[in-house]
Amino acid sequence: MSQVTSSLLNEETRRKSTGSSHSEALVVNPRGRSRGRSNTPHNRDQSRGSSRGSSRGRSPSKQDIECHYCKKKGHMKRECLKLKFKEENRAKHGDKKQENTTAVSSDGELVVVCDETCVNLVSQDTNWVIDFGASFHVTSRADFFTSYNEGDFGCVRMGNEGLSKIVGMGNICLETNIGCKLVLKDVRHVPDIRLNLISTGKLDDEGYNNHFGNGKWKLTKGSLVVAKGNKTCSLYMMKGKISKGAITLTKPLSFPHPISETPQKMRQKSELRTTTKLLKYVLIGLIVFLGLICLYSGSSVAPGLRKPGNAVDDGADPVISRFVTRHDFDEFDDQEHNPEVPKSIPICDRRYSELIPCLDRNLIYQLRLKPNMTLMEHYERHCPPPQRRYNCLIPPPNGYKIPIRWPASRDEVWKANIPHTHLALEKSDQNWMVVDGDKIKFPGGGTHFHDGADKYISAIAGMLKFPGDKLSNGGNIRNVLDVGCGVASFGAYLLPLDIIAMSLAPNDVHENQIQFALERGIPSTLGVLGTRRLPFPSRSFELAHCSRCRIDWLQRRGILLLELDRLIQPGGYFVYSSPEAYAHDAENRRIWNAMYDLLRRMCWRVVSRKEQTVVWAKPLSNSCYLKRNEGTHPPLCSSDDDPDASWNVLMKLCITPYSAKMHREKGSGLEPWPKRLTAAPPRLEEVNVSPDEFHEDTSIWHYRVTEYWKQMKSVIRKDSFRNVMDMHSNLGGFAAAVKDKDVWVMNVAPVNSSSRLKIIYDRGLIGTVHDWCESFSTYPRTYDLLHAWTVFSEIESRGCSAEDLLIEMDRILRPEGLVIIRDKPSIINHVRKFLTALRWDGWLSEVEPRIDALSSNEERVLIARKKLWGDEAAIM
């Protein structure tokens, strides 16, 4: 092997010295085994060059000479490579039989030498070799390309001296082994090469970082891990699937022609192209003709062309077809005015079973958006335009079961419901989760609390010297923000302490962590500290927690810490468990010193530091801010900045000072839990609500919820609900009314009333801001009960589609879950017509409730139950 390597390196030097401009690849195959060799006579003749001539007319040409050893023509026995390899190996190893042949490839400045068995492994379609020296990416598969240009881009020389051309070049989109998309640009198409090669140099040029070590390879871009691979047979290798749907083709893919073609074949291809072109014109003419007929007769032949006022036709394209938007539901109050309603709604393809429309990274590629990955913009919301929304029902995965009920679900879920086990493997040493037969179990561990979240929580309380090592501190710690929460075990073990955590994580390389959290019944949501404010009001949390959350808190002059500062209550805490807090190496010391200096300038102070954890506390008033030197960074926000504005608002590089009232009282003025649930919060006056109105709202919702439960009494059990969403939360009265039930409520404040969300947090509840004209940031099948009070009226007033909202509610709702829709009669009548198509007709109830102070006019209450459907419906 060393002699082969040396020979190749000498050949490489010779070619460079002669100024060869070819991009070449050599494959040497002892024992006569050659894959992908060029067999055309033209190539063999060209590779050997012209005849030297003959001094004797009777002498045969070299191409007619047959080797007496390998019986192949073109060389004599003394020139036989097979014999030379045999003699070299006999000299080196005696008569021991050579078990492994050798494959050698040269690509420009790259020489790769490896065993034949290794080449057989890496030449599999799904395997890509990570190439240190190659100047471009290479593949032999034309069908891999998502865009393609034919042409003469050079050639490669094979081991038999035959030339093989680079016949094309284009882009390939790979889905890496961790689920990210990796676009390889300007990939060379070499039909005869055996390996799929990825050039690290090319990746460097595109802003990626390659990390090698301990037999592993990792590709990152900013803080995003894009791909991972392992070292096999001395080569770094990655498995990757071809993902053609992620890129819009700029040119139809055409397969390259052979290097040489006979005139007969060329005539056949010309005739084929003419026939294909003629057929294309005929089909276009036929489509135009049918379209004209549809326009004339108002036929439903074309799914995109409907009679005015008709609902969606059966069989419409579920991706691009649109329901007719209702701008005035009163016009359709009578059935005779709207006789046609959909008998069924199409089922999406099974691959969309976990679709989150506004967090779909494929959409970023399809719309050719260019998010800044370093700033995590690709994890922020990017919603599809109306013409690209999915008008189909999201199917459950194969084998889906009704979720395990709370509290058992805290510790185990059905594997079939979330068939992803990569976290169990990746975090196997941290006790995140364990696969056990048909279930996935959660021991309660985490990256920094392997022995269990309960012990870790108790240790934090001890650091803060809270009574009895209880983190709730007598009800003064109620709302917690857990950033980078994993599978939310930290939040799960806070619940027995009467602490509710908003567990937050992005849909990143650990993409199913929030899905697991919600399946377990733990309050959580998808979100990322990127460029926009988190959808929460200011002063929402008494404590923020980050346990190895992989966030660069120092980036952009500390803007992420300033966002955290906006969200924490006066005197609130930031619990930080990370190597920077305790490691003594130079890099971690540098990060700690810079972070300490920044937080000191923000007037935060260290209240406790022990082992792996440090706890900072915010100031109680503006006093420290006012004592800072002029020009100190970060500055205070201007008076015209609204710290509670959070929907699509960019983060601000400034400190939000307290209001005059908070500064004067040195704190939030909130009662401890549970008193704060029903006590009038101090910030009521900021939303123009009096204490009397607040208490009346609480009383009305208590009565309404009591009536709801009476209406559902025949079909629900004590444990029927765990994850509940109030789609129009107002002041949080609905959530306060279910406090004695074993549920948690995601209170959603519509964008036109988002200022009221801070009242919900002041009551010790949690929630988010959302625009119901768009899809919600959660996984399919995550809520047991949806409550929609006047939500349809609100989107109607803005010209949004009620049918889009119904399909979105179906996506969020678990099978056998219930929806409560409270709205004006015309809307209820319209919604009722879609129940069969939505498969919400498992159980129905409709009543006319009594009028109260919150009723703007006559209302109706419709309660419907979603059926469990699966494989049969999904293939309809």
C-alpha positions, -999 to +999 in steps of 0.1 A: +000+000+000+028+024+008+043+018-026+010+025-043+007+057-024+042+068-032+037+061-069+005+082-069+021+111-052+050+110-077+025+110-106+007+139-089+039+159-088+047+151-124+013+164-136+017+196-117+051+202-131+038+197-166+010+221-160-018+197-167-051+215-168-073+184-166-093+176-134-085+139-132-094+109-111-075+077-111-089+043-101-064+015-099-081-019-097-059-049-091-073-083-100-089-068-131-120-055-113-129-020-127-162-003-121-173+026-142-144+022-167-149+038-201-153+010-227-156+031-259-129+023-285-124+060-291-115+065-255-091+036-254-074+048-285-072+084-273-058+074-239-030+054-254-021+080-279-011+074-315+010+045-326+047+049-324+050+038-360+065+006-371+100-001-384+088-035-395+056-037-415+048-071-401+050-060-365+015-060-348+002-027-333+003-025-295-035-026-293-034-061-308-009-074-283-023-098-256-008-100-221+002-136-214-006-131-177-040-114-175-051-123-211-061-088-219-050-068-249-032-035-251-001-044-231+026-070-227+032-092-196+061-071-184+038-040-184+009-058-167-003-039-136-020-069-121+013-089-122+032-060-107+008-057-078+010-094-072+048-094-071+049-063-048+026-079-024+045-112-025+077-094-017+061-076+012+039-103+027+053-135+013+027-158-002-001-146+020-032-141-002-041-104-006-074-100+011-081-064+003-077-047-031-069-011-033-088+018-048-071+051-055-087+082-067-071+116-076-092+147-080-072+178-088-050+182-056-066+153-038-054+117-035-075+092-017-063+057-010-085+032+007-095-005+008-118-018-019-143-029+008-143+007+020-150+020-015-179-004-018-193+010+014-189+047+006-202+043-030-237+035-018-262+061-030-269+075+005-233+079+015-212+110+009-175+112+015-163+144+032-133+153+010-106+175+025-088+183-008-114+182-035-120+216-051-156+207-059-184+183-051-188+152-073-215+125-080-223+100-107-261+102-103-279+125-127-312+120-108-298+136-077-297+171-093-324+197-085-310+220-112-287+209-140-267+223-169-252+200-196-218+209-210-182+201-213-167+209-179-134+189-182-128+152-179-115+126-156-089+099-164-097+064-152-073+036-142-075+020-176-062+053-192-097+059-206-112+094-204-145+101-188-161+135-192-176+158-166-209+159-185-229+183-164-230+206-134-258+217-110-271+219-075-281+190-052-303+194-021-296+169+006-316+161+037-288+154+062-289+127+088-301+152+114-330+165+093-315+198+080-313+208+044-279+211+028-276+226-007-245+215-026-238+240-053-220+235-087-218+197-082-199+180-111-217+151-127-191+123-136-211+092-146-181+068-141-169+079-107-177+056-078-179+080-049-202+108-039-178+135-028-184+167-007-157+193-008-149+209+025-133+238+006-166+245-012-185+244+021-160+268+036-166+292+008-203+291+015-199+301+052-200+266+068-176+254+094-162+218+093-152+202+127-132+170+127-121+149+157-125+117+176-137+099+145-166+123+140-174+152+116-198+180+123-209+208+099-222+240+114-233+274+102-233+299+130-249+281+159-268+257+137-256+222+134-264+212+098-249+177+095-229+150+113-208+121+101-185+094+113-151+081+103-152+048+084-122+030+068-101+062+072-128+083+054-152+107+070-187+099+057-222+112+060-256+097+051-279+120+032-312+117+015-320+136-017-346+163-011-359+176-044-390+192-030-369+218-012-357+238-042-375+252-072-359+240-104-344+267-125-341+244-155-357+210-162-333+182-154-319+166-186-298+135-185-264+138-203-258+123-237-232+095-241-197+107-250-202+095-286-234+087-305-241+071-338-259+091-365-288+066-362-292+073-325-290+111-331-318+109-357-339+088-332-334+114-305-342+143-329-374+125-339-382+118-302-378+155-293-400+166-322-427+141-311-425+152-274-427+189-284-458+182-306-474+163-277-467+191-253-485+216-276-515+193-280-518+189-242-515+227-237-542+233-263-565+207-246-560+223-212-568+258-226-599+244-244-612+228-211-605+259-192-626+280-216-655+255-213-652+258-175-653+296-176-683+295-199-704+269-181-693+275-145-684+238-143-665+223-114-642+204-137-613+227-128-608+228-090-595+263-090-627+277-108-658+277-087-692+294-089-695+324-067-706+315-033-698+278-035-677+261-009-647+241-019-654+212-043-645+177-034-612+165-048-596+200-049-559+203-048-552+204-011-521+225-015-532+254-037-570+253-037-589+279-017-621+280+003-644+309-005-637+336+021-669+347+039-670+384+045-705+385+058-718+353+074-753+367+077-757+363+039-754+325+043-775+321+074-801+302+054-793+268+039-811+277+006-786+306+000-756+282+004-769+248-006-735+233-014-711+225+014-681+201+012-689+165+019-653+159+027-620+178+030-589+162+014-564+144+036-528+156+034-500+132+025-487+113+055-453+131+052-471+162+065-482+145+098-460+169+118-465+200+097-461+234+113-470+257+084-453+289+098-422+270+110-417+248+079-381+252+068-389+237+034-410+268+028-379+289+033-362+271+004-393+271-018-399+308-014-361+315-018-360+334+014-325+342+028-327+342+066-296+350+086-288+316+101-263+331+125-291+352+140-314+322+141-339+338+117-346+304+101-362+293+133-385+323+135-420+323+119-422+324+081-459+318+071-469+306+037-488+331+015-525+324+010-519+306-023-496+281-007-516+273+024-526+236+029-563+231+026-562+195+038-565+177+071-532+166+088-532+128+093-519+112+124-488+089+121-492+052+116-504+034+147-514+066+165-531+060+199-551+082+222-524+099+244-517+085+279-536+106+304-521+130+330-504+125+354-491+092+340-481+110+308-455+130+327-433+099+327-443+081+295-459+085+261-467+062+232-438+058+208-462+056+178-475+091+185-440+106+182-420+080+164-386+098+169-360+082+191-329+101+181-330+122+213-330+090+233-297+080+216-281+114+215-289+122+252-286+086+265-260+097+291-282+125+304-314+107+312-336+128+289-357+099+277-355+061+272-372+039+247-390+010+264-410-012+240-439+007+226-434+036+250-409+064+255-402+071+292-388+102+308-366+096+339-366+133+347-329+140+338-314+168+319-280+180+305-271+195+339-292+175+362-286+138+353-298+127+388-333+143+383-349+177+380-365+175+414-331+174+432-318+201+409-348+224+417-343+218+454-306+227+451-315+260+434-340+269+462-312+261+487-288+285+470-314+312+473-321+302+510-358+298+504-378+282+533-378+244+532-358+244+500-391+251+481-385+272+450-420+287+452-408+308+481-443+310+497-460+317+464-438+346+454-422+325+425-450+315+402-442+321+365-409+307+352-394+309+317-373+279+308-352+287+278-338+258+258-359+235+278-352+201+261-382+178+268-393+201+296-385+179+326-375+210+345-410+225+340-427+191+348-411+189+382-420+225+390-458+218+388-460+201+422-446+233+437-475+254+422-450+269+398-459+270+361-431+273+335-433+284+299-409+259+285-394+273+253-373+257+226-370+261+188-378+236+161-340+229+157-319+198+154-337+185+185-368+192+165-392+170+185-384+182+220-414+205+224-436+179+207-426+154+235-432+181+261-468+187+249-475+150+245-464+147+282-489+174+292-463+200+302-468+237+294-445+245+265-443+263+232-420+267+202-399+298+201-364+311+197-343+340+209-334+353+174-342+388+161-377+394+172-391+398+207-406+367+223-445+369+221-448+378+258-454+411+276-428+428+298-425+418+335-440+383+329-417+360+349-403+359+384-375+335+373-358+327+340-338+294+336-311+283+312-295+249+317-269+244+290-293+261+266-267+266+239-273+304+236-246+329+229-257+355+254-229+379+244-238+381+207-248+415+192-237+434+223-259+413+246-292+419+229-305+385+240-298+392+277-316+426+272-347+407+259-345+385+290-343+416+311-375+429+295-394+398+305-382+394+341-401+409+371-384+435+393-361+416+416-365+385+395-338+358+390-318+344+362-306+308+370-277+299+347-262+264+346-234+262+320-196+255+318-190+293+318-203+293+354-177+269+367-151+258+342-116+272+345-102+269+310-092+301+291-122+302+268-149+297+295-131+322+317-132+348+289-170+342+283-177+344+321-158+377+325-175+393+295-209+381+307-203+393+342-192+427+330-223+431+308-248+421+335-230+444+360-236+473+336-273+462+334-274+465+372-278+427+378-260+412+407-248+377+416-268+364+446-254+329+446-229+307+429-223+271+436-207+243+416-222+244+381-249+271+387-249+309+392-280+330+401-283+366+391-310+390+404-325+421+387-327+454+405-360+463+423-361+499+410-345+524+386-320+537+412-290+517+398-298+528+363-298+564+373-264+561+390-246+548+359-220+569+341-232+588+311-228+568+279-228+535+296-238+506+274-265+494+272-286+526+273-321+529+287-349+526+262-367+558+251-400+567+266-419+561+234-409+524+233-437+500+243-421+472+263-453+451+260-455+452+222-442+418+211-459+406+179-434+408+151-414+435+169-376+435+167-356+432+199-342+465+212-306+471+223-316+489+254-328+484+290-365+488+297-368+510+328-396+505+353-427+526+354-429+554+380-452+532+401-430+501+400-399+523+408-417+539+438-430+505+452-398+487+444-414+456+430-444+444+410-469+447+438-484+413+430-499+390+457-484+356+462-500+326+445-528+316+447-542+349+459-530+367+428-553+346+406-584+365+417-568+397+431-570+428+408-535+432+393-518+467+396-515+470+358-553+469+352-553+507+349-529+503+319-556+485+300-584+508+311-602+481+332-614+489+367-612+464+396-650+460+396-650+451+359-622+426+366-641+409+393-673+408+372-654+392+344-641+365+367-676+358+380-691+356+345-665+331+333-669+309+364-706+306+355-699+300+318-673+273+324-697+256+348-723+255+321-698+242+295-689+212+318-726+205+323-731+205+285-702+180+281-709+159+312-721+128+292-689+125+272-660+135+294-641+121+323-621+137+350-589+131+330-603+139+295-584+172+293-549+182+301-537+207+274-563+234+270-562+265+247-583+296+252-581+312+217-594+346+229-583+349+265-593+385+273-584+389+310-579+352+317-613+345+332-617+312+314-584+299+327-591+311+362-624+292+362-607+259+355-581+262+383-596+233+403-593+210+373-561+191+365-554+212+334-531+240+322-543+267+298-525+284+269-541+318+270-539+333+235-543+371+232-553+381+196-531+408+181-559+434+184-561+429+222-525+419+230-521+445+257-543+424+280-519+395+281-499+412+309-530+409+331-530+371+325-493+369+336-500+391+366-527+366+376-501+337+377-512+323+343-493+319+310-501+327+274-489+342+241-499+367+214-511+354+181-528+364+149-555+339+140-553+348+104-521+327+105-511+292+117-502+288+154-467+278+164-473+243+177-472+207+165-503+189+152-524+170+178-512+189+209-544+202+226-573+184+242-597+213+243-600+245+222-622+274+234-630+300+207-651+329+221-658+354+193-626+344+175-645+338+142-662+372+145-628+389+149-612+373+119-644+379+098-640+417+106-605+415+091-614+396+060-597+363+069-610+329+061-631+310+086-624+278+068-587+282+071-592+287+108-613+255+111-585+235+093-559+250+116-580+241+147-583+206+134-545+205+130-540+215+167-567+194+182-560+158+194-583+130+182-613+127+206-606+163+217-634+189+219-639+224+205-662+250+222-672+277+198-691+306+212-702+332+187-731+348+169-757+325+154-748+331+117-712+320+124-724+289+143-747+280+115-719+283+090-694+263+111-719+235+117-720+228+079-683+218+080-684+194+109-689+163+089-661+172+064-639+179+094-648+146+111-660+166+141-693+149+143-683+123+169-706+142+194-724+175+190-742+199+213-756+233+206-773+256+231-784+292+234-767+306+265-781+334+287-771+369+279-745+384+303-724+416+305-698+401+281-723+393+254-723+419+227-754+404+212-772+371+208-748+341+211-748+304+205-725+277+219-715+248+197-695+219+212-681+192+189-658+163+193-632+152+168-632+116+157-601+094+158-594+085+122-563+070+107-552+048+078-586+043+061-593+081+059-557+089+050-558+070+018-592+083+006 
